[in-house]
């Protein structure tokens, strides 16, 4: 027996014939707003509630589920064997309607399965996109970390670990840059070489920690004396160097050297101990005293030893080894 024959032959539970209860059936159909004609199709409950969709917005997934379930329940209700179902329809019409509606129910179930598949695929795509974004963020963070490590490595390679001043390598690079600039537009610049007098005695009497603290104080004072665009470097031990661009005559350089010496010789409080240190400064200018970074630094170093031997605060480089325009006598170390 096929489905249609089974549906046609199946008894209808709870159904009353018109002969058995015509008045009751008519009264119920009239109360429900239907018709009493024998060929009437059916009487439906209240209309379906469709999801509210705003302009530019999609219907929420939960609303789709509610709609599919409501349609299935409505179609099932239409073909159900109760007084408001197919009671007033002929047997042949009822079977035909039942088959059509059941096909609709099956189609809706198929459609709902399709929507569920597409939804799962969309969620899978969202997960894949999220994982890709996470991986990209991790790669970017790793790259940023590598770049930061490279910058830190370059910084460490060109700066003094104690004072954080540029070291000798970076100082020579800056002198070379000045040499390149004056080749295009002649401008004088100077290299000043400083050595701290009596620093070894401080190290011996108060320890290397006190000496390191004193070096940091001297570095900070030198940075405050020169301009921002000038370079202050620690070239090793208790030796410092400065590259000063756009200088005028020797008188201006002598004033700058005096400021440096005065700043350095001011008393320093290191761990409750007052320490005083003095500096000897040698000065070499470009292009008069050399046109290479190594030569200028070597000539400034030689001038510093001239000042130290003569007991002067500073001295300019001289080819014959004399102290050119020596400053006032430096205080005893």
C-alpha positions in Angstrom: 0.0 0.0 0.0 1.5 3.4 -1.0 1.5 6.5 1.1 -1.5 8.0 -0.7 -3.6 4.9 -0.3 -2.5 4.6 3.4 -3.5 8.2 4.1 -6.9 7.8 2.3 -7.6 4.5 4.2 -6.4 5.7 7.6 -9.1 6.4 10.1 -9.3 10.0 11.4 -9.0 9.8 15.2 -11.5 11.9 17.1 -13.4 13.1 14.0 -17.1 13.4 14.2 -19.3 12.9 11.1 -21.8 15.5 10.1 -24.5 13.0 10.9 -23.2 12.5 14.4 -22.5 16.1 15.3 -23.5 18.5 12.5 -24.5 21.4 14.9 -21.3 21.2 16.9 -19.1 21.2 13.8 -20.9 24.1 12.2 -20.8 26.0 15.5 -17.0 25.3 15.8 -16.3 26.4 12.2 -18.4 29.5 12.7 -16.5 30.4 15.9 -13.2 29.9 14.1 -14.2 32.2 11.3 -14.3 29.4 8.7 -17.0 28.2 6.4 -19.5 25.4 6.7 -19.4 24.3 3.1 -18.6 20.7 2.5 -16.0 21.5 -0.1 -14.2 24.0 2.1 -10.5 23.6 2.2 -9.4 24.4 5.7 -9.3 26.9 8.5 -5.9 28.2 9.6 -4.8 29.5 13.0 -3.3 33.0 13.4 -0.8 34.1 10.7 2.9 33.3 11.0 5.1 35.8 12.7 7.8 36.7 10.2 11.2 38.0 11.4 11.6 41.8 11.4 14.3 42.7 9.0 15.7 46.3 9.1 17.2 47.9 6.0 20.7 46.7 5.3 20.6 44.0 8.0 20.4 40.2 7.6 17.8 38.1 9.5 19.4 36.6 12.5 20.2 32.9 12.5 17.9 32.3 15.5 15.0 34.0 13.6 15.5 31.7 10.6 15.3 28.7 12.9 12.1 30.0 14.5 10.6 30.6 11.0 11.4 27.2 9.7 10.0 25.5 12.7 6.8 27.6 12.6 6.3 26.8 8.9 6.7 23.1 9.5 4.3 23.1 12.4 1.8 25.1 10.3 1.9 22.7 7.4 1.7 19.7 9.7 -1.3 21.4 11.3 -3.0 21.8 8.0 -2.9 18.0 7.2 -3.6 16.9 10.8 -6.8 14.9 11.5 -8.6 17.3 13.7 -11.7 19.4 13.3 -9.8 22.4 11.9 -7.6 20.4 9.6 -9.1 18.6 6.6 -12.4 17.8 8.2 -14.4 19.6 5.6 -12.4 18.5 2.5 -13.3 15.5 0.4 -11.2 12.3 0.8 -9.6 12.6 -2.5 -8.8 16.3 -2.1 -7.5 15.7 1.4 -5.0 13.1 0.2 -3.8 15.3 -2.5 -3.4 18.3 -0.2 -1.7 16.0 2.4 0.9 14.8 -0.2 1.6 18.3 -1.4 2.0 19.7 2.1 4.2 16.8 3.1 6.4 17.5 0.1 6.6 21.1 1.3 7.6 19.9 4.8 10.3 17.7 3.3 11.6 20.6 1.1 11.7 22.9 4.1 13.7 20.4 6.0 16.1 20.1 3.1 16.3 23.8 2.9 16.9 24.1 6.6 19.7 21.5 6.3 21.2 23.6 3.5 21.1 26.7 5.6 22.7 24.9 8.5 25.5 23.6 6.2 26.1 27.1 4.9 26.0 28.5 8.4 28.6 26.0 9.5 30.7 26.8 6.4 30.5 30.5 7.3 31.5 29.8 10.9 34.4 27.7 9.5 35.5 30.6 7.3 35.3 32.9 10.3 37.4 30.5 12.3 39.9 30.3 9.4 40.0 34.0 9.1 40.5 34.5 12.8 43.3 31.9 12.9 44.9 33.6 9.9 44.7 37.0 11.6 46.1 35.5 14.8 49.0 33.9 12.9 49.6 37.2 11.1 49.6 39.1 14.4 52.1 36.5 15.8 54.4 36.9 12.7 54.1 40.7 13.0 55.0 40.6 16.7 57.9 38.3 16.0 59.1 40.6 13.2 58.7 43.6 15.4 60.6 41.8 18.2 63.4 41.0 15.7 63.5 44.6 14.5 63.6 45.8 18.1 66.4 43.3 18.9 68.3 44.5 15.8 67.9 48.1 16.8 69.0 47.3 20.3 72.0 45.4 19.0 73.0 48.3 16.8 72.5 50.7 19.7 74.6 48.5 22.0 77.3 48.3 19.4 77.6 52.1 19.0 77.0 53.3 22.6 78.9 53.0 25.9 77.2 50.6 28.2 77.9 52.7 31.4 77.1 56.3 30.3 74.9 55.5 27.3 77.0 58.0 25.3 78.1 57.3 21.8 81.3 55.2 21.8 84.4 55.7 19.7 82.9 53.8 16.6 79.9 56.2 16.5 82.1 59.2 17.2 84.3 58.4 14.1 81.1 58.0 12.0 79.8 61.5 13.1 83.2 63.0 12.3 83.2 61.4 8.9 79.7 62.8 8.3 80.9 66.3 9.1 83.8 65.8 6.6 81.3 64.8 3.9 79.2 67.9 4.7 82.1 70.4 4.5 83.1 68.9 1.2 79.8 70.2 -0.3 79.6 73.4 1.8 82.8 74.4 3.6 82.1 74.8 7.3 84.5 74.4 10.2 84.0 72.0 13.0 86.2 71.0 15.9 87.0 67.8 17.9 87.6 68.2 21.6 89.4 65.4 23.5 89.0 65.3 27.4 90.8 63.4 30.0 89.9 63.4 33.7 92.8 64.4 36.0 93.0 62.4 39.2 90.4 59.9 38.3 92.7 56.9 39.0 93.1 58.2 42.6 89.3 58.3 43.1 89.0 54.7 41.8 91.7 53.5 44.1 90.4 55.3 47.2 86.6 54.9 46.8 86.2 51.9 44.5 85.1 51.4 41.0 81.4 51.9 41.8 82.2 55.4 42.9 84.3 55.9 39.8 81.5 54.6 37.6 79.0 57.0 39.2 81.4 59.9 38.7 81.8 59.1 35.0 78.0 59.1 34.6 77.8 62.5 36.3 80.6 63.9 34.0 78.7 62.5 30.9 75.5 64.2 32.0 77.3 67.5 32.6 79.0 67.4 29.2 75.7 66.8 27.4 74.2 69.9 29.1 77.1 72.1 28.0 77.0 71.3 24.3 74.2 71.8 21.9 71.7 69.0 21.0 73.2 68.6 17.5 76.7 68.2 18.9 78.1 64.8 19.9 79.5 63.8 23.2 81.3 60.5 23.3 83.1 58.3 25.9 86.0 56.9 24.0 87.4 54.8 26.8 88.2 54.8 30.5 88.1 58.3 31.8 88.4 59.9 28.3 85.7 61.8 26.5 85.4 63.5 23.1 83.1 66.1 21.6 82.4 66.9 18.0 81.2 70.5 17.6 79.9 71.8 14.3 79.6 75.3 12.9 82.3 76.8 15.1 83.7 80.3 14.9 87.2 81.3 15.8 89.5 79.9 18.5 88.1 82.3 21.1 84.7 80.7 20.9 86.2 77.2 21.2 88.2 78.4 24.2 85.0 79.6 25.9 83.3 76.3 25.2 86.3 74.4 26.6 86.3 76.6 29.7 82.6 75.8 30.2 83.3 72.1 30.0 86.1 72.3 32.4 84.1 74.3 34.9 81.1 71.9 34.7 83.3 68.9 35.2 85.2 70.4 38.2 82.1 71.2 40.2 81.9 69.0 43.3 80.0 65.7 42.9 78.0 63.9 45.6 78.5 60.2 45.2 77.0 58.0 47.9 77.4 60.8 50.5 81.0 61.4 49.5 82.0 64.7 47.8 84.3 64.1 44.9 86.1 66.7 42.7 87.8 65.9 39.4 89.3 68.2 36.8 89.7 67.8 33.0 92.4 68.5 30.5 91.0 69.4 27.0 92.7 69.2 23.6 91.2 70.9 20.5 91.7 70.2 16.8 89.8 71.9 14.1 88.9 70.9 10.5 90.2 71.6 8.0 93.2 73.3 9.6 94.3 70.3 11.7 93.3 67.4 9.5 90.7 66.1 7.0 90.1 62.5 8.3 88.3 61.3 11.4 91.3 59.3 12.8 93.7 62.2 12.2 91.5 64.8 13.9 90.9 62.6 16.9 94.6 61.8 17.2 95.5 65.5 17.0 92.9 66.5 19.6 94.4 63.7 21.8 97.9 65.1 21.4 96.7 68.6 22.2 95.1 67.3 25.4 98.5 65.9 26.5 100.0 69.3 25.7 97.5 71.0 28.0 98.1 68.3 30.7 101.9 68.8 30.5 101.6 72.6 30.7 99.0 72.5 33.5 96.4 74.3 31.3 92.7 73.6 31.1 92.8 73.3 27.4 95.1 73.6 24.4 94.8 73.8 20.6 96.7 71.4 18.4 100.0 72.7 17.0 102.2 71.0 14.5 105.4 72.0 16.3 104.2 70.6 19.6 103.7 74.0 21.3 100.6 74.9 23.3 98.7 77.4 21.1 96.7 80.0 23.1 96.7 78.0 26.3 94.0 78.8 28.8 94.4 79.8 32.4 96.2 77.4 34.6 94.1 74.5 35.8 93.6 74.0 39.5 95.8 71.3 41.0 94.3 67.8 40.6 
